[in-house]
């Protein structure tokens, strides 16, 4: 590495260190994103507030409520005396689900009749409502099966405890279905893309706004040296952020690191190349830092939403699934999750790696060419 390039890299590091806002963005934002998304972005719904309107108030109705209380999906918090009170608690969002037990419940259960219990669910939040609906049905069906078995015993019929079919389920890689295992690897991709693209674009535009880029151009520094010198500091800081998120994800969320650390950093650097190239392309288009930020956000939001970070690609329309292939972040999400959770090797993810290599090469060549033309 020649002295001109070393001097330029040193100059860039000095500018970053002297700008406390940039340092805060680089070092603190990844940690904030990790904890906010790691703890808040979860589909595990527990302790949904439950309101009960029990018109029977017998041991039989209490046994039914005990079955719902035993499941950690619901928290029995309210016991009301009228249907209007139940409706009011659900309407104002105090309760998420309500159970209405009829006055003849114990008579129907103890006899041979069929008791009808109403389940009222607040559907304003579909994710919570879906979980509540499925859990309420499963608990009700399980309790109903127990009552049916008791009735058969009372008739003197022998009921076999052995089921004709028993299904054994196995969940690989994330047996407890912990959302953080899915979110933390995605945060690495989001950080690598967002921070590097934004900071690289701003770094070049900042030189243009201050009028110092002309001073760099007239020096003996070659165009490729200027490009490399501008991006290396941000590349190193982004790789530091990657290690930072990996360590914190492991310590606080227990996210496993089953793949090779060397391979994780190598492929992160490959993805980093495409992110840096996008930042350089933005620097060619933008004339101000505000314009650069807006331009990067135009690519940032579609990349995140079409990468499978928040929503599964399989649930999207076919058109959006096809469009997602033009974003490098889509391939890196598959790579980083496979490396961390599955311990995959290079051959297992070769198609995604080749796609990422193509994007990194093409974007960097395009960025370097356009940047060189801008210097002429």
C-alpha positions as CSV (number, residue, x, y, z in Angstrom):
1,X,0.0,0.0,0.0
2,X,1.6,3.3,-1.1
3,X,2.0,6.3,1.0
4,X,-0.6,8.4,-0.8
5,X,-3.3,5.8,-0.1
6,X,-2.2,5.5,3.6
7,X,-2.3,9.3,4.0
8,X,-5.8,9.5,2.5
9,X,-7.1,6.7,4.8
10,X,-5.5,8.4,7.8
11,X,-7.2,11.7,6.8
12,X,-10.6,9.9,6.5
13,X,-10.2,8.4,9.9
14,X,-9.3,11.8,11.4
15,X,-12.4,13.3,9.9
16,X,-14.6,10.5,11.3
17,X,-13.1,10.8,14.8
18,X,-13.5,14.6,14.8
19,X,-17.2,14.3,14.0
20,X,-19.0,13.0,17.1
21,X,-22.3,12.6,15.3
22,X,-20.7,10.2,12.8
23,X,-19.0,8.3,15.5
24,X,-22.2,8.0,17.4
25,X,-24.0,6.8,14.3
26,X,-21.4,4.2,13.6
27,X,-20.9,2.8,17.1
28,X,-24.3,3.3,18.9
29,X,-26.9,2.9,16.2
30,X,-26.1,-0.9,15.6
31,X,-26.5,-1.5,19.4
32,X,-29.7,0.4,19.6
33,X,-31.1,-1.4,16.5
34,X,-30.1,-4.8,17.9
35,X,-31.9,-4.3,21.3
36,X,-35.0,-2.6,19.9
37,X,-35.6,-5.2,17.1
38,X,-34.3,-8.1,19.2
39,X,-36.7,-7.5,22.0
40,X,-39.6,-5.8,20.3
41,X,-39.9,-7.5,16.9
42,X,-41.4,-10.7,18.0
43,X,-44.4,-12.8,17.0
44,X,-44.4,-14.7,20.4
45,X,-47.8,-13.5,21.9
46,X,-48.2,-14.3,25.6
47,X,-50.4,-13.2,28.5
48,X,-53.2,-11.8,26.4
49,X,-55.6,-10.0,28.9
50,X,-58.7,-12.2,29.3
51,X,-62.1,-11.1,30.5
52,X,-64.7,-13.6,31.7
53,X,-68.5,-13.3,31.9
54,X,-69.4,-16.5,33.9
55,X,-73.2,-16.8,34.2
56,X,-72.9,-20.3,35.7
57,X,-70.3,-19.9,38.5
58,X,-70.0,-23.5,39.3
59,X,-67.0,-25.9,39.8
60,X,-67.6,-27.0,36.2
61,X,-67.2,-23.5,34.8
62,X,-64.2,-22.9,37.0
63,X,-62.5,-26.0,35.6
64,X,-63.0,-24.6,32.1
65,X,-61.4,-21.3,33.1
66,X,-58.5,-23.2,34.8
67,X,-57.7,-24.8,31.5
68,X,-57.3,-21.4,29.9
69,X,-55.5,-20.0,32.9
70,X,-53.0,-22.9,32.7
71,X,-51.9,-21.8,29.2
72,X,-49.5,-18.9,29.2
73,X,-51.3,-17.5,26.2
74,X,-53.9,-15.8,28.4
75,X,-53.9,-13.9,31.6
76,X,-57.3,-14.0,33.3
77,X,-57.5,-10.4,34.6
78,X,-61.2,-9.4,34.6
79,X,-64.4,-11.0,35.8
80,X,-67.5,-9.1,34.8
81,X,-71.2,-9.4,35.6
82,X,-72.7,-8.4,32.2
83,X,-72.0,-8.7,28.5
84,X,-71.9,-5.0,28.2
85,X,-69.0,-4.8,30.7
86,X,-67.2,-7.4,28.7
87,X,-67.8,-5.5,25.4
88,X,-66.6,-2.3,27.0
89,X,-63.3,-3.9,28.1
90,X,-62.6,-5.3,24.6
91,X,-63.7,-2.1,22.9
92,X,-61.3,0.1,24.9
93,X,-58.4,-2.3,24.4
94,X,-58.1,-3.3,28.0
95,X,-58.8,-7.0,27.2
96,X,-57.9,-8.9,24.1
97,X,-60.2,-11.9,24.4
98,X,-63.5,-12.6,26.3
99,X,-65.2,-15.8,27.4
100,X,-69.0,-15.9,27.9
101,X,-70.2,-19.0,29.8
102,X,-74.0,-19.6,29.7
103,X,-76.0,-20.2,32.9
104,X,-76.8,-23.8,32.0
105,X,-73.2,-24.8,31.3
106,X,-72.7,-27.2,34.3
107,X,-76.0,-28.9,33.6
108,X,-75.2,-29.6,29.9
109,X,-71.6,-30.7,30.7
110,X,-72.7,-33.1,33.5
111,X,-75.4,-34.6,31.4
112,X,-75.2,-35.7,27.8
113,X,-76.0,-32.4,26.2
114,X,-73.7,-29.9,24.4
115,X,-72.7,-26.7,26.2
116,X,-72.0,-23.6,24.1
117,X,-69.3,-21.2,25.2
118,X,-68.7,-18.0,23.3
119,X,-65.2,-16.7,22.6
120,X,-64.9,-13.0,21.7
121,X,-61.6,-11.8,20.2
122,X,-60.4,-8.3,19.5
123,X,-59.4,-8.5,15.8
124,X,-57.9,-5.0,15.5
125,X,-54.4,-6.6,15.7
126,X,-54.5,-9.6,13.3
127,X,-51.3,-11.1,14.7
128,X,-52.5,-11.2,18.2
129,X,-56.0,-12.2,17.2
130,X,-54.7,-15.1,15.1
131,X,-52.7,-16.4,18.1
132,X,-55.6,-16.0,20.5
133,X,-58.0,-17.7,18.1
134,X,-55.7,-20.8,17.5
135,X,-54.8,-21.1,21.2
136,X,-58.5,-20.8,22.3
137,X,-59.5,-23.5,19.8
138,X,-56.8,-25.9,20.9
139,X,-57.5,-25.4,24.6
140,X,-61.2,-25.9,24.0
141,X,-60.8,-29.0,21.9
142,X,-58.4,-30.5,24.4
143,X,-60.8,-29.9,27.3
144,X,-63.7,-31.1,25.2
145,X,-61.8,-34.4,24.6
146,X,-61.3,-34.9,28.3
147,X,-65.0,-34.4,29.0
148,X,-65.9,-36.9,26.2
149,X,-63.6,-39.5,27.7
150,X,-65.2,-39.1,31.1
151,X,-68.7,-39.5,29.6
152,X,-67.6,-42.8,28.0
153,X,-66.2,-44.1,31.3
154,X,-69.5,-43.3,33.0
155,X,-71.2,-45.4,30.4
156,X,-68.9,-48.3,31.3
157,X,-67.1,-48.1,27.9
158,X,-63.4,-48.8,27.9
159,X,-61.4,-46.1,26.2
160,X,-58.0,-47.0,24.9
161,X,-55.3,-44.5,26.0
162,X,-53.2,-45.4,22.9
163,X,-53.9,-43.2,19.9
164,X,-54.0,-45.0,16.5
165,X,-51.5,-42.4,15.1
166,X,-48.9,-40.5,17.0
167,X,-46.9,-37.7,15.2
168,X,-43.4,-36.9,16.4
169,X,-42.4,-33.4,15.4
170,X,-38.9,-32.1,15.2
171,X,-37.8,-28.5,14.7
172,X,-34.2,-28.1,13.6
173,X,-31.9,-25.1,14.1
174,X,-34.3,-23.1,16.3
175,X,-36.3,-25.7,18.3
176,X,-37.8,-23.1,20.7
177,X,-38.8,-20.8,17.8
178,X,-37.1,-17.8,19.3
179,X,-37.6,-14.7,17.1
180,X,-34.3,-13.2,18.0
181,X,-32.6,-16.1,16.2
182,X,-34.3,-14.8,13.1
183,X,-33.9,-11.1,13.7
184,X,-30.3,-10.7,14.9
185,X,-28.7,-12.2,11.7
186,X,-31.0,-9.9,9.7
187,X,-29.8,-6.9,11.7
188,X,-26.3,-7.6,10.6
189,X,-27.3,-7.3,6.9
190,X,-29.4,-4.2,7.6
191,X,-26.5,-2.5,9.4
192,X,-23.9,-3.4,6.8
193,X,-26.1,-2.0,4.1
194,X,-27.6,1.1,5.7
195,X,-24.6,2.5,7.5
196,X,-22.0,1.9,4.8
197,X,-24.2,3.2,2.0
198,X,-25.2,6.3,3.9
199,X,-21.8,7.2,5.3
200,X,-20.0,6.5,2.0
201,X,-22.4,8.7,0.1
202,X,-22.1,11.5,2.6
203,X,-18.3,11.2,2.9
204,X,-17.8,12.0,-0.8
205,X,-20.6,14.6,-1.0
206,X,-19.1,16.3,2.1
207,X,-15.8,16.8,0.3
208,X,-17.8,18.3,-2.6
209,X,-19.8,20.7,-0.4
210,X,-16.7,21.9,1.4
211,X,-14.8,22.3,-1.9
212,X,-12.0,20.1,-0.8
213,X,-12.5,17.4,-3.4
214,X,-10.9,19.7,-6.0
215,X,-7.9,19.9,-3.8
216,X,-7.7,16.1,-3.8
217,X,-8.1,15.8,-7.5
218,X,-5.2,18.1,-8.3
219,X,-2.9,16.0,-6.0
220,X,-1.0,13.0,-7.4
221,X,-3.7,10.7,-5.9
222,X,-5.1,8.5,-8.6
223,X,-8.9,8.1,-9.0
224,X,-8.9,4.5,-7.8
225,X,-6.7,5.5,-4.8
226,X,-9.2,8.2,-3.9
227,X,-12.1,5.7,-4.1
228,X,-10.3,3.0,-2.0
229,X,-9.0,5.5,0.5
230,X,-12.6,6.9,1.1
231,X,-14.2,3.5,1.5
232,X,-11.7,1.5,3.5
233,X,-12.3,3.3,6.8
234,X,-16.1,2.7,6.6
235,X,-15.5,-0.9,5.5
236,X,-13.4,-1.6,8.6
237,X,-15.9,0.2,10.8
238,X,-18.8,-1.8,9.3
239,X,-16.9,-5.1,9.9
240,X,-16.4,-4.0,13.5
241,X,-20.2,-3.4,13.7
242,X,-20.7,-7.0,12.4
243,X,-18.5,-8.4,15.2
244,X,-20.2,-6.1,17.7
245,X,-23.7,-7.4,16.8
246,X,-22.5,-11.1,16.7
247,X,-21.1,-10.8,20.2
248,X,-24.0,-8.9,21.7
249,X,-26.5,-11.2,19.9
250,X,-24.7,-14.2,21.4
251,X,-24.4,-12.8,24.9
252,X,-27.9,-11.2,25.3
253,X,-30.1,-13.3,23.0
254,X,-28.2,-16.6,22.9
255,X,-28.0,-16.5,19.1
256,X,-25.8,-19.4,18.1
257,X,-22.8,-19.0,15.8
258,X,-22.6,-22.4,14.2
259,X,-20.7,-21.5,11.0
260,X,-17.1,-20.5,10.4
261,X,-16.3,-17.0,11.8
262,X,-13.8,-16.5,8.9
263,X,-16.5,-17.4,6.3
264,X,-19.0,-15.1,8.1
265,X,-16.5,-12.1,7.9
266,X,-15.4,-13.0,4.4
267,X,-19.0,-13.0,3.0
268,X,-19.9,-10.0,5.0
269,X,-17.0,-8.2,3.3
270,X,-18.3,-9.4,0.0
271,X,-21.7,-7.9,0.7
272,X,-20.1,-4.8,2.1
273,X,-18.5,-4.2,-1.3
274,X,-21.9,-3.9,-3.0
275,X,-23.2,-1.6,-0.2
276,X,-20.1,0.7,-0.6
277,X,-20.6,0.7,-4.4
278,X,-24.2,1.9,-3.9
279,X,-22.9,4.7,-1.7
280,X,-20.4,5.7,-4.4
281,X,-23.1,5.7,-7.0
282,X,-25.2,7.9,-4.9
283,X,-22.3,10.3,-4.4
284,X,-22.2,10.7,-8.2
285,X,-25.8,11.6,-8.4
286,X,-26.2,13.8,-5.3
287,X,-24.8,17.3,-4.9
288,X,-25.6,17.8,-1.2
289,X,-25.6,15.5,1.9
290,X,-29.4,15.9,2.2
291,X,-29.9,14.8,-1.4
292,X,-27.5,11.9,-0.8
293,X,-29.5,10.7,2.3
294,X,-32.8,10.9,0.4
295,X,-31.3,8.9,-2.5
296,X,-29.9,6.2,-0.3
297,X,-33.3,5.9,1.5
298,X,-34.9,5.3,-1.9
299,X,-32.9,2.1,-2.1
300,X,-32.7,1.3,1.6
301,X,-36.4,0.8,2.3
302,X,-37.2,-1.5,-0.7
303,X,-34.1,-3.5,0.1
304,X,-35.1,-4.1,3.7
305,X,-38.7,-4.9,3.0
306,X,-38.0,-7.2,0.0
307,X,-35.1,-9.0,1.6
308,X,-37.1,-11.2,4.0
309,X,-36.0,-9.3,7.0
310,X,-39.4,-8.4,8.3
311,X,-41.8,-10.4,6.1
312,X,-41.2,-13.8,4.5
313,X,-40.7,-13.6,0.8
314,X,-43.0,-16.6,0.2
315,X,-45.9,-14.6,1.5
316,X,-45.4,-11.8,-1.0
317,X,-47.0,-11.5,-4.5
318,X,-45.0,-13.2,-7.3
319,X,-44.2,-9.7,-8.8
320,X,-42.5,-8.6,-5.6
321,X,-40.6,-11.9,-5.3
322,X,-39.2,-11.3,-8.7
323,X,-38.3,-7.7,-7.9
324,X,-36.5,-8.8,-4.7
325,X,-33.8,-10.5,-6.9
326,X,-32.3,-7.1,-7.8
327,X,-31.4,-6.3,-4.2
328,X,-28.1,-7.8,-2.9
329,X,-29.5,-7.7,0.7
330,X,-31.9,-10.5,-0.3
331,X,-29.1,-13.0,-0.9
332,X,-27.0,-11.9,2.1
333,X,-30.0,-12.5,4.4
334,X,-30.1,-16.1,3.3
335,X,-26.3,-16.4,3.6
336,X,-25.9,-15.0,7.1
337,X,-28.9,-16.9,8.6
338,X,-27.6,-20.1,7.1
339,X,-24.1,-19.5,8.5
340,X,-25.2,-18.6,12.0
341,X,-28.1,-20.9,12.6
342,X,-27.4,-23.9,10.3
343,X,-23.6,-23.9,10.3
344,X,-23.7,-24.2,6.4
345,X,-20.6,-24.4,4.4
346,X,-19.7,-22.5,1.3
347,X,-21.1,-25.2,-1.1
348,X,-24.5,-25.1,0.7
349,X,-25.0,-21.5,-0.1
350,X,-23.0,-21.3,-3.4
351,X,-25.9,-19.9,-5.5
352,X,-26.4,-17.0,-3.1
353,X,-22.7,-16.3,-2.9
354,X,-22.3,-16.3,-6.7
355,X,-25.2,-13.8,-6.9
356,X,-23.6,-11.6,-4.3
357,X,-20.3,-11.8,-6.0
358,X,-21.9,-10.7,-9.3
359,X,-23.6,-7.7,-7.6
360,X,-20.5,-6.7,-5.7
361,X,-18.3,-6.8,-8.9
362,X,-20.8,-5.2,-11.2
363,X,-21.7,-2.4,-8.8
364,X,-18.1,-1.6,-7.8
365,X,-17.0,-1.5,-11.5
366,X,-20.0,0.8,-12.3
367,X,-19.3,3.0,-9.3
368,X,-15.6,3.3,-10.1
369,X,-16.3,4.1,-13.7
370,X,-18.9,6.7,-12.9
371,X,-16.8,8.2,-10.2
372,X,-13.8,8.5,-12.5
373,X,-16.0,10.3,-15.1
374,X,-17.1,12.7,-12.4
375,X,-13.5,13.5,-11.6
376,X,-12.6,14.4,-15.2
